């Protein structure tokens, strides 16, 4: 479930909420304004948390172990001269 602010939730329940759309003008205005370090850090932390949420919850070794359970090991031929 995604997070939403109380203001946006109330607007959505009333039916007044519209997702902002990017036009050339709004995008150019957004890019013309320099981003502060605090804004960048906030966006980076949000991105980092999303990346951590999308990673595997269990270690990769456990997945590899389960994958190899059904596989048979190849037997080596015994050397006749030994």
Order of alpha helices (4+ residues) and beta strands (2+ residues): alpha-alpha-alpha-alpha
